[in-house]
Amino acid sequence: MPRRLTGIAALAALVLVATGATSGKHLFGQECAQCHDTSKAPSLRGVGALAADFYVRTGYMPLAHLGVQPHRSRVTFSEAQIRALVAYVASLGKGPAVPKPQPARGNLSAGMQLFTDHCAGCHQVLAEGGLVTGAVPPALGDATPVQIAEAVRIGPYVMPRFTKHAISDRQLDSIIRYVEYTRHPDDSGGWSIGHIGPVPEGLVTWFIAIVVLLGVCFAAGKRLRA
């Protein structure tokens, strides 16, 4: 009896996968094929579930217009549709699966160093986004741990792709932990000013002090002349 139940469960799983793939193929034909089945956009054969999951769940795809930078936007697919699309794209060729990061096992200080070395040049040290030639690196406040891990492995748009040789899974856990920390950083003993860092904060303080000093000098000089 247990063997029979196991066989039934396996058959049911296969049916679900087949149904999902069929549904995903239909959705792909409606939403993706006009670009990805032509020379307008890259082929998705071999990209695996990882890329499909990232681009659909972030709302990066489908694009409103070809040639523009994809931005995080409202996801128009249901959870079931996303799973079906991801399953179909994954079936097109062998590719990486959706990652399963564990930021809780990461090291915060190591994550800060790694993020500073590899990411801050575009996203700023506190992951607030930035500006580079030809693109606008996004802030990472809305990115989930899985989406951060996916982006590191994919290198969406102009972002470089990091292999496990460049950034290991354990290092990636630390980076994700640091990104999560940047959403609620420790501002004790300082004026955050949007968390732009102590040096800019000090400069802003000096600018304010200079204005106040000039005001005092002006008032004192006016009083002396009187």
VOGU-3710 file (C-alpha; in Angstrom, 3 decimals, decimal comma):
1> mprrltgiaa> 0,000/0,000/0,000  2,708/2,569/0,831  4,378/1,901/-2,523  1,062/2,437/-4,290  0,538/5,735/-2,471  4,052/6,809/-3,346  3,401/6,005/-6,986  0,141/7,958/-6,958  1,851/10,939/-5,348  4,629/10,860/-7,948
11> laalvlvatg> 2,086/10,639/-10,772  0,126/13,550/-9,311  3,317/15,621/-9,123  4,081/14,860/-12,779  0,550/15,862/-13,776  0,882/19,143/-11,891  4,226/19,874/-13,544  2,831/19,070/-16,978  -0,248/21,231/-16,351  1,924/24,097/-15,110
21> atsgkhlfgq> 4,216/23,842/-18,137  1,223/23,904/-20,488  -0,222/26,944/-18,740  3,193/28,594/-18,738  3,620/27,952/-22,456  0,292/29,657/-23,113  1,273/32,679/-20,983  4,681/32,810/-22,644  3,020/32,916/-26,026  0,801/35,785/-24,923
31> ecaqchdtsk> 3,270/37,914/-22,957  6,830/37,007/-23,978  7,056/35,295/-27,356  6,652/38,480/-29,420  10,147/39,475/-28,255  11,909/36,367/-26,967  10,869/34,102/-29,831  12,243/36,624/-32,298  15,527/38,466/-32,713  14,214/41,443/-30,714
41> apslrgvgal> 15,261/40,014/-27,342  17,670/37,316/-26,074  16,674/33,670/-26,226  15,580/32,210/-22,895  16,836/28,725/-23,612  19,174/27,683/-20,814  18,541/30,657/-18,515  16,748/28,386/-16,056  14,143/29,173/-13,445  16,415/31,736/-11,759
51> aadfyvrtgy> 16,235/34,423/-14,446  12,543/33,934/-15,170  11,648/34,132/-11,485  13,640/37,355/-10,997  12,354/39,264/-14,002  8,707/38,335/-13,495  8,526/38,771/-9,713  10,196/42,187/-9,804  7,935/43,423/-12,588  11,009/44,011/-14,773
61> mplahlgvqp> 9,246/42,012/-17,457  7,304/42,321/-19,618  8,814/45,611/-20,809  6,525/48,391/-21,943  9,006/49,329/-24,681  12,119/47,626/-25,995  15,391/49,391/-25,277  14,408/51,054/-22,002  15,868/50,155/-18,617  13,632/47,704/-16,755
71> hrsrvtfsea> 12,332/49,061/-13,459  10,597/47,434/-10,520  6,888/47,757/-11,180  3,570/46,227/-10,240  3,482/42,501/-10,974  0,523/41,727/-13,199  0,697/37,933/-12,873  -0,814/35,820/-10,117  1,351/33,487/-8,051  0,071/30,511/-10,020
81> qiralvayva> 0,866/32,232/-13,322  4,366/33,138/-12,146  5,057/29,549/-11,145  3,766/28,339/-14,502  5,874/30,801/-16,484  8,988/29,987/-14,481  8,388/26,262/-14,953  7,998/26,687/-18,703  11,126/28,797/-19,138  13,056/26,310/-16,993
91> slgkgpavpk> 11,874/23,512/-19,298  13,422/25,186/-22,347  16,920/24,087/-21,357  19,115/23,219/-18,424  19,801/26,271/-16,280  20,183/27,456/-12,671  17,342/26,992/-10,221  15,871/29,700/-7,998  18,426/30,289/-5,191  17,649/29,753/-1,527
101> pqpargnlsa> 19,739/32,310/0,388  20,044/32,198/4,174  20,961/35,736/5,304  20,616/34,735/8,968  23,825/32,734/8,665  25,672/35,667/7,059  28,143/37,969/8,797  27,052/41,620/8,937  30,520/43,220/8,965  31,736/40,913/6,198
111> gmqlftdhca> 28,587/41,729/4,232  29,266/45,455/4,552  32,822/44,999/3,269  31,695/42,823/0,369  28,886/45,216/-0,537  31,305/48,160/-0,389  33,773/46,345/-2,654  31,322/44,998/-5,233  28,080/46,985/-5,092  28,406/50,409/-3,451
121> gchqvlaegg> 30,003/51,983/-6,515  26,571/51,880/-8,164  24,029/51,350/-5,377  25,763/53,568/-2,742  26,996/52,220/0,588  23,504/52,178/2,096  21,842/50,640/-0,982  19,888/53,824/-1,773  20,487/53,576/-5,509  22,667/55,764/-7,681
131> lvtgavppal> 23,506/56,904/-11,177  25,914/55,442/-13,717  26,488/56,008/-17,411  23,482/54,720/-19,285  21,527/53,449/-16,295  20,013/54,236/-12,922  20,944/51,560/-10,345  17,872/51,035/-8,159  17,541/51,331/-4,413  17,352/47,883/-2,828
141> gdatpvqiae> 14,758/48,607/-0,156  12,057/46,497/-1,828  14,283/43,613/-2,943  13,700/40,284/-1,200  16,643/38,055/-0,218  15,871/35,748/-3,141  15,716/38,646/-5,598  19,059/40,009/-4,382  20,641/36,582/-4,787  19,102/36,240/-8,259
151> avrigpyvmp> 20,354/39,663/-9,363  23,901/38,877/-8,220  23,922/35,681/-10,290  22,166/37,155/-13,339  23,607/40,660/-13,610  20,431/42,331/-14,906  20,764/45,193/-17,413  24,216/46,849/-16,922  24,936/45,183/-13,574  27,872/42,738/-13,721
161> rftkhaisdr> 27,204/39,061/-13,172  28,982/37,425/-10,228  29,680/33,720/-10,348  30,039/31,576/-7,233  33,777/31,806/-7,764  33,633/35,608/-7,460  31,043/35,679/-4,645  30,329/32,401/-2,869  26,886/31,496/-1,534  28,109/32,121/2,013
171> qldsiiryve> 29,427/35,557/1,049  26,160/36,255/-0,709  24,308/35,490/2,527  26,436/38,143/4,249  25,742/40,693/1,520  22,004/40,092/1,793  22,134/40,408/5,548  23,878/43,763/5,175  21,341/44,992/2,606  18,548/44,108/5,023
181> ytrhpddsgg> 20,404/46,015/7,759  20,575/49,161/5,590  16,794/49,448/5,740  16,944/50,176/9,466  20,555/51,199/10,203  21,807/52,288/13,613  21,753/56,097/13,668  22,760/56,469/17,298  24,887/59,546/17,928  24,303/61,084/14,527
191> wsighigpvp> 21,963/62,929/12,197  21,084/60,486/9,431  20,171/62,938/6,621  18,900/60,100/4,513  21,759/57,797/5,615  24,232/59,363/3,221  27,163/58,857/5,572  29,166/60,737/8,235  31,353/62,799/5,873  28,450/64,366/3,916
201> eglvtwfiai> 26,582/64,812/7,213  29,559/66,743/8,599  29,731/68,924/5,489  26,031/69,732/5,746  26,539/70,659/9,402  29,392/73,001/8,452  27,338/74,640/5,730  24,566/75,322/8,230  27,117/76,625/10,746  28,637/78,950/8,131
211> vvllgvcfaa> 25,229/80,440/7,337  24,537/80,957/11,027  27,975/82,563/11,581  27,511/84,890/8,613  24,135/85,875/10,004  25,638/86,605/13,408  28,471/88,641/11,855  26,051/90,604/9,723  23,849/91,354/12,705  26,841/92,356/14,862
221> gkrlra> 28,245/94,620/12,141  24,911/96,300/11,612  24,607/96,918/15,333  28,120/98,394/15,557  27,388/100,796/12,693  24,257/101,916/14,498
//
